[in-house]
Amino acid sequence: MADSTKQALLRKAAGLMGQRELATRLKVSHSVLEMWISGDATMPDGMLLKLAKVLDAWRDASKSKK
């Protein structure tokens, strides 16, 4: 079964910062994040904006380290 767009975004974000860091930034448990990534549960649509903000903050932090 193909990944949903949400799963793909979560996988990409987790690849950048690690699952535990991503879970912390999204304020969800690591197990919930794993269920969203695996497709065992669906990330609520409202979390997409939060994920975008987390990725923006991660990008900004990465730029300031250079």
PDB file of N, CA, C, O and CB in Angstrom:
ATOM      1  N   MET A   1       0.850  -1.184   0.000  1.00  0.00           N
ATOM      2  CA  MET A   1       0.000   0.000   0.000  1.00  0.00           C
ATOM      3  C   MET A   1       0.892   1.243   0.000  1.00  0.00           C
ATOM      4  O   MET A   1       1.874   1.320   0.740  1.00  0.00           O
ATOM      5  CB  MET A   1      -0.965   0.000   1.231  1.00  0.00           C
ATOM      6  N   ALA A   2       0.540   2.195  -0.827  1.00  0.00           N
ATOM      7  CA  ALA A   2       1.319   3.421  -0.932  1.00  0.00           C
ATOM      8  C   ALA A   2       1.116   4.299   0.297  1.00  0.00           C
ATOM      9  O   ALA A   2       0.040   4.328   0.895  1.00  0.00           O
ATOM     10  CB  ALA A   2       0.939   4.188  -2.201  1.00  0.00           C
ATOM     11  N   ASP A   3       2.168   5.005   0.654  1.00  0.00           N
ATOM     12  CA  ASP A   3       2.081   5.958   1.764  1.00  0.00           C
ATOM     13  C   ASP A   3       1.152   7.103   1.391  1.00  0.00           C
ATOM     14  O   ASP A   3       1.080   7.514   0.233  1.00  0.00           O
ATOM     15  CB  ASP A   3       3.482   6.501   2.138  1.00  0.00           C
ATOM     16  N   SER A   4       0.448   7.604   2.386  1.00  0.00           N
ATOM     17  CA  SER A   4      -0.333   8.820   2.172  1.00  0.00           C
ATOM     18  C   SER A   4       0.635  10.003   2.147  1.00  0.00           C
ATOM     19  O   SER A   4       1.797   9.880   2.534  1.00  0.00           O
ATOM     20  CB  SER A   4      -1.429   9.004   3.289  1.00  0.00           C
ATOM     21  N   THR A   5       0.144  11.130   1.692  1.00  0.00           N
ATOM     22  CA  THR A   5       0.956  12.346   1.691  1.00  0.00           C
ATOM     23  C   THR A   5       1.399  12.689   3.109  1.00  0.00           C
ATOM     24  O   THR A   5       2.541  13.092   3.331  1.00  0.00           O
ATOM     25  CB  THR A   5       0.173  13.522   1.076  1.00  0.00           C
ATOM     26  N   LYS A   6       0.487  12.526   4.065  1.00  0.00           N
ATOM     27  CA  LYS A   6       0.837  12.814   5.459  1.00  0.00           C
ATOM     28  C   LYS A   6       1.969  11.905   5.931  1.00  0.00           C
ATOM     29  O   LYS A   6       2.911  12.361   6.580  1.00  0.00           O
ATOM     30  CB  LYS A   6      -0.394  12.645   6.372  1.00  0.00           C
ATOM     31  N   GLN A   7       1.872  10.611   5.599  1.00  0.00           N
ATOM     32  CA  GLN A   7       2.932   9.682   6.006  1.00  0.00           C
ATOM     33  C   GLN A   7       4.261  10.086   5.374  1.00  0.00           C
ATOM     34  O   GLN A   7       5.300  10.067   6.033  1.00  0.00           O
ATOM     35  CB  GLN A   7       2.568   8.232   5.609  1.00  0.00           C
ATOM     36  N   ALA A   8       4.222  10.448   4.102  1.00  0.00           N
ATOM     37  CA  ALA A   8       5.452  10.846   3.415  1.00  0.00           C
ATOM     38  C   ALA A   8       6.070  12.077   4.065  1.00  0.00           C
ATOM     39  O   ALA A   8       7.286  12.142   4.245  1.00  0.00           O
ATOM     40  CB  ALA A   8       5.174  11.120   1.933  1.00  0.00           C
ATOM     41  N   LEU A   9       5.235  13.054   4.418  1.00  0.00           N
ATOM     42  CA  LEU A   9       5.739  14.266   5.082  1.00  0.00           C
ATOM     43  C   LEU A   9       6.342  13.933   6.441  1.00  0.00           C
ATOM     44  O   LEU A   9       7.401  14.444   6.804  1.00  0.00           O
ATOM     45  CB  LEU A   9       4.612  15.301   5.247  1.00  0.00           C
ATOM     46  N   LEU A  10       5.660  13.074   7.185  1.00  0.00           N
ATOM     47  CA  LEU A  10       6.167  12.679   8.506  1.00  0.00           C
ATOM     48  C   LEU A  10       7.485  11.929   8.381  1.00  0.00           C
ATOM     49  O   LEU A  10       8.412  12.164   9.157  1.00  0.00           O
ATOM     50  CB  LEU A  10       5.137  11.811   9.242  1.00  0.00           C
ATOM     51  N   ARG A  11       7.573  11.027   7.410  1.00  0.00           N
ATOM     52  CA  ARG A  11       8.832  10.288   7.206  1.00  0.00           C
ATOM     53  C   ARG A  11       9.973  11.239   6.874  1.00  0.00           C
ATOM     54  O   ARG A  11      11.080  11.101   7.394  1.00  0.00           O
ATOM     55  CB  ARG A  11       8.675   9.247   6.081  1.00  0.00           C
ATOM     56  N   LYS A  12       9.694  12.203   6.005  1.00  0.00           N
ATOM     57  CA  LYS A  12      10.729  13.174   5.614  1.00  0.00           C
ATOM     58  C   LYS A  12      11.175  13.997   6.825  1.00  0.00           C
ATOM     59  O   LYS A  12      12.370  14.190   7.051  1.00  0.00           O
ATOM     60  CB  LYS A  12      10.204  14.112   4.493  1.00  0.00           C
ATOM     61  N   ALA A  13      10.205  14.476   7.594  1.00  0.00           N
ATOM     62  CA  ALA A  13      10.533  15.266   8.785  1.00  0.00           C
ATOM     63  C   ALA A  13      11.307  14.434   9.799  1.00  0.00           C
ATOM     64  O   ALA A  13      12.268  14.917  10.397  1.00  0.00           O
ATOM     65  CB  ALA A  13       9.257  15.821   9.429  1.00  0.00           C
ATOM     66  N   ALA A  14      10.896  13.192   9.992  1.00  0.00           N
ATOM     67  CA  ALA A  14      11.597  12.311  10.930  1.00  0.00           C
ATOM     68  C   ALA A  14      13.010  12.017  10.440  1.00  0.00           C
ATOM     69  O   ALA A  14      13.929  11.859  11.243  1.00  0.00           O
ATOM     70  CB  ALA A  14      10.818  10.996  11.123  1.00  0.00           C
ATOM     71  N   GLY A  15      13.182  11.944   9.127  1.00  0.00           N
ATOM     72  CA  GLY A  15      14.519  11.742   8.570  1.00  0.00           C
ATOM     73  C   GLY A  15      15.440  12.928   8.823  1.00  0.00           C
ATOM     74  O   GLY A  15      16.650  12.761   8.976  1.00  0.00           O
ATOM     75  N   LEU A  16      14.873  14.109   8.867  1.00  0.00           N
ATOM     76  CA  LEU A  16      15.659  15.320   9.113  1.00  0.00           C
ATOM     77  C   LEU A  16      16.089  15.457  10.570  1.00  0.00           C
ATOM     78  O   LEU A  16      17.241  15.780  10.862  1.00  0.00           O
ATOM     79  CB  LEU A  16      14.864  16.540   8.705  1.00  0.00           C
ATOM     80  N   MET A  17      15.146  15.207  11.483  1.00  0.00           N
ATOM     81  CA  MET A  17      15.430  15.503  12.890  1.00  0.00           C
ATOM     82  C   MET A  17      15.341  14.316  13.829  1.00  0.00           C
ATOM     83  O   MET A  17      15.653  14.433  15.014  1.00  0.00           O
ATOM     84  CB  MET A  17      14.506  16.542  13.362  1.00  0.00           C
ATOM     85  N   GLY A  18      14.916  13.175  13.308  1.00  0.00           N
ATOM     86  CA  GLY A  18      14.746  11.997  14.157  1.00  0.00           C
ATOM     87  C   GLY A  18      13.326  11.936  14.701  1.00  0.00           C
ATOM     88  O   GLY A  18      12.698  12.964  14.954  1.00  0.00           O
ATOM     89  N   GLN A  19      12.834  10.719  14.878  1.00  0.00           N
ATOM     90  CA  GLN A  19      11.455  10.542  15.332  1.00  0.00           C
ATOM     91  C   GLN A  19      11.204  11.126  16.707  1.00  0.00           C
ATOM     92  O   GLN A  19      10.173  11.760  16.930  1.00  0.00           O
ATOM     93  CB  GLN A  19      11.105   9.086  15.341  1.00  0.00           C
ATOM     94  N   ARG A  20      12.123  10.925  17.627  1.00  0.00           N
ATOM     95  CA  ARG A  20      11.893  11.424  18.994  1.00  0.00           C
ATOM     96  C   ARG A  20      11.831  12.949  19.023  1.00  0.00           C
ATOM     97  O   ARG A  20      10.980  13.520  19.705  1.00  0.00           O
ATOM     98  CB  ARG A  20      13.002  10.930  19.940  1.00  0.00           C
ATOM     99  N   GLU A  21      12.712  13.602  18.298  1.00  0.00           N
ATOM    100  CA  GLU A  21      12.693  15.068  18.239  1.00  0.00           C
ATOM    101  C   GLU A  21      11.404  15.559  17.587  1.00  0.00           C
ATOM    102  O   GLU A  21      10.791  16.520  18.052  1.00  0.00           O
ATOM    103  CB  GLU A  21      13.920  15.599  17.463  1.00  0.00           C
ATOM    104  N   LEU A  22      11.002  14.898  16.514  1.00  0.00           N
ATOM    105  CA  LEU A  22       9.766  15.288  15.834  1.00  0.00           C
ATOM    106  C   LEU A  22       8.566  15.115  16.759  1.00  0.00           C
ATOM    107  O   LEU A  22       7.714  16.000  16.839  1.00  0.00           O
ATOM    108  CB  LEU A  22       9.571  14.460  14.550  1.00  0.00           C
ATOM    109  N   ALA A  23       8.492  13.999  17.449  1.00  0.00           N
ATOM    110  CA  ALA A  23       7.389  13.762  18.383  1.00  0.00           C
ATOM    111  C   ALA A  23       7.354  14.846  19.459  1.00  0.00           C
ATOM    112  O   ALA A  23       6.286  15.351  19.805  1.00  0.00           O
ATOM    113  CB  ALA A  23       7.520  12.370  19.034  1.00  0.00           C
ATOM    114  N   THR A  24       8.509  15.194  19.977  1.00  0.00           N
ATOM    115  CA  THR A  24       8.599  16.238  21.000  1.00  0.00           C
ATOM    116  C   THR A  24       8.094  17.569  20.452  1.00  0.00           C
ATOM    117  O   THR A  24       7.320  18.263  21.112  1.00  0.00           O
ATOM    118  CB  THR A  24      10.049  16.383  21.500  1.00  0.00           C
ATOM    119  N   ARG A  25       8.529  17.919  19.261  1.00  0.00           N
ATOM    120  CA  ARG A  25       8.123  19.197  18.669  1.00  0.00           C
ATOM    121  C   ARG A  25       6.643  19.236  18.324  1.00  0.00           C
ATOM    122  O   ARG A  25       6.017  20.294  18.377  1.00  0.00           O
ATOM    123  CB  ARG A  25       8.938  19.475  17.426  1.00  0.00           C
ATOM    124  N   LEU A  26       6.077  18.075  17.967  1.00  0.00           N
ATOM    125  CA  LEU A  26       4.646  18.006  17.665  1.00  0.00           C
ATOM    126  C   LEU A  26       3.800  17.843  18.926  1.00  0.00           C
ATOM    127  O   LEU A  26       2.572  17.929  18.888  1.00  0.00           O
ATOM    128  CB  LEU A  26       4.370  16.855  16.710  1.00  0.00           C
ATOM    129  N   LYS A  27       4.495  17.603  20.055  1.00  0.00           N
ATOM    130  CA  LYS A  27       3.823  17.401  21.346  1.00  0.00           C
ATOM    131  C   LYS A  27       2.893  16.187  21.328  1.00  0.00           C
ATOM    132  O   LYS A  27       1.759  16.234  21.806  1.00  0.00           O
ATOM    133  CB  LYS A  27       3.029  18.649  21.723  1.00  0.00           C
ATOM    134  N   VAL A  28       3.425  15.084  20.751  1.00  0.00           N
ATOM    135  CA  VAL A  28       2.739  13.796  20.764  1.00  0.00           C
ATOM    136  C   VAL A  28       3.724  12.748  21.259  1.00  0.00           C
ATOM    137  O   VAL A  28       4.934  12.975  21.260  1.00  0.00           O
ATOM    138  CB  VAL A  28       2.181  13.427  19.345  1.00  0.00           C
ATOM    139  N   SER A  29       3.209  11.614  21.674  1.00  0.00           N
ATOM    140  CA  SER A  29       4.103  10.551  22.124  1.00  0.00           C
ATOM    141  C   SER A  29       4.810   9.926  20.925  1.00  0.00           C
ATOM    142  O   SER A  29       4.323   9.978  19.795  1.00  0.00           O
ATOM    143  CB  SER A  29       3.323   9.476  22.916  1.00  0.00           C
ATOM    144  N   HIS A  30       5.957   9.340  21.198  1.00  0.00           N
ATOM    145  CA  HIS A  30       6.715   8.673  20.152  1.00  0.00           C
ATOM    146  C   HIS A  30       5.883   7.548  19.542  1.00  0.00           C
ATOM    147  O   HIS A  30       5.935   7.326  18.333  1.00  0.00           O
ATOM    148  CB  HIS A  30       8.044   8.125  20.707  1.00  0.00           C
ATOM    149  N   SER A  31       5.126   6.847  20.359  1.00  0.00           N
ATOM    150  CA  SER A  31       4.308   5.739  19.838  1.00  0.00           C
ATOM    151  C   SER A  31       3.207   6.239  18.903  1.00  0.00           C
ATOM    152  O   SER A  31       2.899   5.578  17.911  1.00  0.00           O
ATOM    153  CB  SER A  31       3.683   4.950  20.997  1.00  0.00           C
ATOM    154  N   VAL A  32       2.614   7.389  19.202  1.00  0.00           N
ATOM    155  CA  VAL A  32       1.602   7.961  18.306  1.00  0.00           C
ATOM    156  C   VAL A  32       2.242   8.332  16.977  1.00  0.00           C
ATOM    157  O   VAL A  32       1.688   8.048  15.915  1.00  0.00           O
ATOM    158  CB  VAL A  32       0.930   9.203  18.949  1.00  0.00           C
ATOM    159  N   LEU A  33       3.396   8.960  17.034  1.00  0.00           N
ATOM    160  CA  LEU A  33       4.101   9.327  15.799  1.00  0.00           C
ATOM    161  C   LEU A  33       4.408   8.085  14.975  1.00  0.00           C
ATOM    162  O   LEU A  33       4.211   8.087  13.760  1.00  0.00           O
ATOM    163  CB  LEU A  33       5.406  10.089  16.119  1.00  0.00           C
ATOM    164  N   GLU A  34       4.882   7.035  15.615  1.00  0.00           N
ATOM    165  CA  GLU A  34       5.172   5.788  14.898  1.00  0.00           C
ATOM    166  C   GLU A  34       3.918   5.227  14.233  1.00  0.00           C
ATOM    167  O   GLU A  34       3.988   4.727  13.110  1.00  0.00           O
ATOM    168  CB  GLU A  34       5.765   4.747  15.855  1.00  0.00           C
ATOM    169  N   MET A  35       2.770   5.303  14.912  1.00  0.00           N
ATOM    170  CA  MET A  35       1.517   4.815  14.326  1.00  0.00           C
ATOM    171  C   MET A  35       1.117   5.654  13.116  1.00  0.00           C
ATOM    172  O   MET A  35       0.630   5.111  12.124  1.00  0.00           O
ATOM    173  CB  MET A  35       0.391   4.831  15.374  1.00  0.00           C
ATOM    174  N   TRP A  36       1.315   6.964  13.186  1.00  0.00           N
ATOM    175  CA  TRP A  36       1.012   7.823  12.039  1.00  0.00           C
ATOM    176  C   TRP A  36       1.917   7.482  10.861  1.00  0.00           C
ATOM    177  O   TRP A  36       1.452   7.389   9.724  1.00  0.00           O
ATOM    178  CB  TRP A  36       1.169   9.308  12.418  1.00  0.00           C
ATOM    179  N   ILE A  37       3.204   7.295  11.128  1.00  0.00           N
ATOM    180  CA  ILE A  37       4.158   7.002  10.057  1.00  0.00           C
ATOM    181  C   ILE A  37       3.871   5.642   9.423  1.00  0.00           C
ATOM    182  O   ILE A  37       3.963   5.488   8.205  1.00  0.00           O
ATOM    183  CB  ILE A  37       5.596   7.038  10.596  1.00  0.00           C
ATOM    184  N   SER A  38       3.525   4.670  10.244  1.00  0.00           N
ATOM    185  CA  SER A  38       3.280   3.319   9.725  1.00  0.00           C
ATOM    186  C   SER A  38       1.922   3.174   9.055  1.00  0.00           C
ATOM    187  O   SER A  38       1.694   2.221   8.309  1.00  0.00           O
ATOM    188  CB  SER A  38       3.392   2.316  10.841  1.00  0.00           C
ATOM    189  N   GLY A  39       1.017   4.117   9.317  1.00  0.00           N
ATOM    190  CA  GLY A  39      -0.319   4.029   8.760  1.00  0.00           C
ATOM    191  C   GLY A  39      -1.300   3.300   9.661  1.00  0.00           C
ATOM    192  O   GLY A  39      -2.452   3.093   9.282  1.00  0.00           O
ATOM    193  N   ASP A  40      -0.853   2.907  10.860  1.00  0.00           N
ATOM    194  CA  ASP A  40      -1.743   2.248  11.814  1.00  0.00           C
ATOM    195  C   ASP A  40      -2.760   3.221  12.409  1.00  0.00           C
ATOM    196  O   ASP A  40      -3.785   2.807  12.950  1.00  0.00           O
ATOM    197  CB  ASP A  40      -0.930   1.604  12.930  1.00  0.00           C
ATOM    198  N   ALA A  41      -2.469   4.504  12.305  1.00  0.00           N
ATOM    199  CA  ALA A  41      -3.391   5.572  12.726  1.00  0.00           C
ATOM    200  C   ALA A  41      -3.191   6.720  11.748  1.00  0.00           C
ATOM    201  O   ALA A  41      -2.151   6.819  11.096  1.00  0.00           O
ATOM    202  CB  ALA A  41      -3.131   6.034  14.236  1.00  0.00           C
ATOM    203  N   THR A  42      -4.179   7.573  11.651  1.00  0.00           N
ATOM    204  CA  THR A  42      -4.107   8.704  10.724  1.00  0.00           C
ATOM    205  C   THR A  42      -3.858   9.991  11.490  1.00  0.00           C
ATOM    206  O   THR A  42      -4.547  10.302  12.461  1.00  0.00           O
ATOM    207  CB  THR A  42      -5.400   8.817   9.893  1.00  0.00           C
ATOM    208  N   MET A  43      -2.863  10.725  11.033  1.00  0.00           N
ATOM    209  CA  MET A  43      -2.584  12.016  11.651  1.00  0.00           C
ATOM    210  C   MET A  43      -3.768  12.951  11.375  1.00  0.00           C
ATOM    211  O   MET A  43      -4.210  13.055  10.231  1.00  0.00           O
ATOM    212  CB  MET A  43      -1.242  12.626  11.107  1.00  0.00           C
ATOM    213  N   PRO A  44      -4.286  13.627  12.397  1.00  0.00           N
ATOM    214  CA  PRO A  44      -5.389  14.567  12.174  1.00  0.00           C
ATOM    215  C   PRO A  44      -4.973  15.692  11.215  1.00  0.00           C
ATOM    216  O   PRO A  44      -3.831  16.151  11.232  1.00  0.00           O
ATOM    217  CB  PRO A  44      -5.861  15.163  13.517  1.00  0.00           C
ATOM    218  N   ASP A  45      -5.913  16.118  10.394  1.00  0.00           N
ATOM    219  CA  ASP A  45      -5.620  17.191   9.439  1.00  0.00           C
ATOM    220  C   ASP A  45      -5.072  18.436  10.120  1.00  0.00           C
ATOM    221  O   ASP A  45      -4.227  19.136   9.562  1.00  0.00           O
ATOM    222  CB  ASP A  45      -6.868  17.548   8.659  1.00  0.00           C
ATOM    223  N   GLY A  46      -5.554  18.709  11.323  1.00  0.00           N
ATOM    224  CA  GLY A  46      -5.103  19.893  12.052  1.00  0.00           C
ATOM    225  C   GLY A  46      -3.626  19.875  12.403  1.00  0.00           C
ATOM    226  O   GLY A  46      -3.044  20.919  12.696  1.00  0.00           O
ATOM    227  N   MET A  47      -3.019  18.702  12.376  1.00  0.00           N
ATOM    228  CA  MET A  47      -1.591  18.595  12.696  1.00  0.00           C
ATOM    229  C   MET A  47      -0.711  18.990  11.517  1.00  0.00           C
ATOM    230  O   MET A  47       0.489  19.201  11.689  1.00  0.00           O
ATOM    231  CB  MET A  47      -1.255  17.177  13.132  1.00  0.00           C
ATOM    232  N   LEU A  48      -1.290  19.095  10.317  1.00  0.00           N
ATOM    233  CA  LEU A  48      -0.478  19.469   9.158  1.00  0.00           C
ATOM    234  C   LEU A  48       0.122  20.862   9.318  1.00  0.00           C
ATOM    235  O   LEU A  48       1.287  21.080   8.985  1.00  0.00           O
ATOM    236  CB  LEU A  48      -1.316  19.408   7.885  1.00  0.00           C
ATOM    237  N   LEU A  49      -0.661  21.794   9.821  1.00  0.00           N
ATOM    238  CA  LEU A  49      -0.146  23.146  10.041  1.00  0.00           C
ATOM    239  C   LEU A  49       0.954  23.132  11.093  1.00  0.00           C
ATOM    240  O   LEU A  49       1.969  23.813  10.952  1.00  0.00           O
ATOM    241  CB  LEU A  49      -1.279  24.096  10.469  1.00  0.00           C
ATOM    242  N   LYS A  50       0.745  22.352  12.141  1.00  0.00           N
ATOM    243  CA  LYS A  50       1.766  22.244  13.186  1.00  0.00           C
ATOM    244  C   LYS A  50       3.048  21.636  12.620  1.00  0.00           C
ATOM    245  O   LYS A  50       4.147  22.085  12.943  1.00  0.00           O
ATOM    246  CB  LYS A  50       1.246  21.393  14.366  1.00  0.00           C
ATOM    247  N   LEU A  51       2.904  20.613  11.774  1.00  0.00           N
ATOM    248  CA  LEU A  51       4.074  19.997  11.141  1.00  0.00           C
ATOM    249  C   LEU A  51       4.806  21.010  10.269  1.00  0.00           C
ATOM    250  O   LEU A  51       6.036  21.065  10.275  1.00  0.00           O
ATOM    251  CB  LEU A  51       3.655  18.776  10.299  1.00  0.00           C
ATOM    252  N   ALA A  52       4.055  21.807   9.523  1.00  0.00           N
ATOM    253  CA  ALA A  52       4.679  22.848   8.692  1.00  0.00           C
ATOM    254  C   ALA A  52       5.458  23.842   9.545  1.00  0.00           C
ATOM    255  O   ALA A  52       6.565  24.241   9.184  1.00  0.00           O
ATOM    256  CB  ALA A  52       3.613  23.588   7.870  1.00  0.00           C
ATOM    257  N   LYS A  53       4.888  24.238  10.664  1.00  0.00           N
ATOM    258  CA  LYS A  53       5.574  25.175  11.563  1.00  0.00           C
ATOM    259  C   LYS A  53       6.829  24.558  12.159  1.00  0.00           C
ATOM    260  O   LYS A  53       7.848  25.233  12.303  1.00  0.00           O
ATOM    261  CB  LYS A  53       4.637  25.623  12.683  1.00  0.00           C
ATOM    262  N   VAL A  54       6.758  23.281  12.505  1.00  0.00           N
ATOM    263  CA  VAL A  54       7.929  22.567  13.033  1.00  0.00           C
ATOM    264  C   VAL A  54       9.035  22.542  11.980  1.00  0.00           C
ATOM    265  O   VAL A  54      10.201  22.785  12.292  1.00  0.00           O
ATOM    266  CB  VAL A  54       7.550  21.117  13.460  1.00  0.00           C
ATOM    267  N   LEU A  55       8.670  22.250  10.741  1.00  0.00           N
ATOM    268  CA  LEU A  55       9.673  22.204   9.672  1.00  0.00           C
ATOM    269  C   LEU A  55      10.258  23.585   9.395  1.00  0.00           C
ATOM    270  O   LEU A  55      11.453  23.703   9.128  1.00  0.00           O
ATOM    271  CB  LEU A  55       9.058  21.634   8.393  1.00  0.00           C
ATOM    272  N   ASP A  56       9.440  24.621   9.455  1.00  0.00           N
ATOM    273  CA  ASP A  56       9.947  25.993   9.293  1.00  0.00           C
ATOM    274  C   ASP A  56      10.954  26.335  10.393  1.00  0.00           C
ATOM    275  O   ASP A  56      12.014  26.900  10.122  1.00  0.00           O
ATOM    276  CB  ASP A  56       8.779  27.008   9.310  1.00  0.00           C
ATOM    277  N   ALA A  57      10.615  25.989  11.621  1.00  0.00           N
ATOM    278  CA  ALA A  57      11.514  26.268  12.743  1.00  0.00           C
ATOM    279  C   ALA A  57      12.811  25.484  12.596  1.00  0.00           C
ATOM    280  O   ALA A  57      13.888  26.005  12.887  1.00  0.00           O
ATOM    281  CB  ALA A  57      10.835  25.925  14.082  1.00  0.00           C
ATOM    282  N   TRP A  58      12.715  24.242  12.147  1.00  0.00           N
ATOM    283  CA  TRP A  58      13.897  23.407  11.942  1.00  0.00           C
ATOM    284  C   TRP A  58      14.795  24.023  10.863  1.00  0.00           C
ATOM    285  O   TRP A  58      16.013  24.086  11.027  1.00  0.00           O
ATOM    286  CB  TRP A  58      13.483  21.962  11.547  1.00  0.00           C
ATOM    287  N   ARG A  59      14.192  24.476   9.764  1.00  0.00           N
ATOM    288  CA  ARG A  59      14.948  25.116   8.692  1.00  0.00           C
ATOM    289  C   ARG A  59      15.643  26.376   9.193  1.00  0.00           C
ATOM    290  O   ARG A  59      16.822  26.598   8.914  1.00  0.00           O
ATOM    291  CB  ARG A  59      14.028  25.454   7.517  1.00  0.00           C
ATOM    292  N   ASP A  60      14.905  27.197   9.934  1.00  0.00           N
ATOM    293  CA  ASP A  60      15.481  28.440  10.449  1.00  0.00           C
ATOM    294  C   ASP A  60      16.642  28.151  11.397  1.00  0.00           C
ATOM    295  O   ASP A  60      17.657  28.845  11.359  1.00  0.00           O
ATOM    296  CB  ASP A  60      14.406  29.273  11.167  1.00  0.00           C
ATOM    297  N   ALA A  61      16.503  27.141  12.239  1.00  0.00           N
ATOM    298  CA  ALA A  61      17.573  26.771  13.168  1.00  0.00           C
ATOM    299  C   ALA A  61      18.782  26.247  12.401  1.00  0.00           C
ATOM    300  O   ALA A  61      19.924  26.524  12.767  1.00  0.00           O
ATOM    301  CB  ALA A  61      17.079  25.711  14.176  1.00  0.00           C
ATOM    302  N   SER A  62      18.529  25.498  11.350  1.00  0.00           N
ATOM    303  CA  SER A  62      19.627  24.952  10.536  1.00  0.00           C
ATOM    304  C   SER A  62      20.386  26.058   9.822  1.00  0.00           C
ATOM    305  O   SER A  62      21.609  25.998   9.700  1.00  0.00           O
ATOM    306  CB  SER A  62      19.089  23.947   9.512  1.00  0.00           C
ATOM    307  N   LYS A  63      19.660  27.070   9.350  1.00  0.00           N
ATOM    308  CA  LYS A  63      20.299  28.199   8.663  1.00  0.00           C
ATOM    309  C   LYS A  63      21.185  28.989   9.613  1.00  0.00           C
ATOM    310  O   LYS A  63      22.266  29.439   9.232  1.00  0.00           O
ATOM    311  CB  LYS A  63      19.242  29.121   8.047  1.00  0.00           C
ATOM    312  N   SER A  64      20.730  29.160  10.846  1.00  0.00           N
ATOM    313  CA  SER A  64      21.492  29.965  11.804  1.00  0.00           C
ATOM    314  C   SER A  64      22.763  29.259  12.270  1.00  0.00           C
ATOM    315  O   SER A  64      23.670  29.899  12.802  1.00  0.00           O
ATOM    316  CB  SER A  64      20.625  30.302  13.006  1.00  0.00           C
ATOM    317  N   LYS A  65      22.831  27.945  12.074  1.00  0.00           N
ATOM    318  CA  LYS A  65      24.030  27.196  12.482  1.00  0.00           C
ATOM    319  C   LYS A  65      25.130  27.284  11.440  1.00  0.00           C
ATOM    320  O   LYS A  65      26.280  26.946  11.720  1.00  0.00           O
ATOM    321  CB  LYS A  65      23.683  25.734  12.736  1.00  0.00           C
ATOM    322  N   LYS A  66      24.784  27.738  10.236  1.00  0.00           N
ATOM    323  CA  LYS A  66      25.776  27.798   9.151  1.00  0.00           C
ATOM    324  C   LYS A  66      26.605  29.046   9.208  1.00  0.00           C
ATOM    325  O   LYS A  66      27.481  29.245   8.367  1.00  0.00           O
ATOM    326  CB  LYS A  66      25.100  27.714   7.812  1.00  0.00           C
TER     327      LYS A  66
END
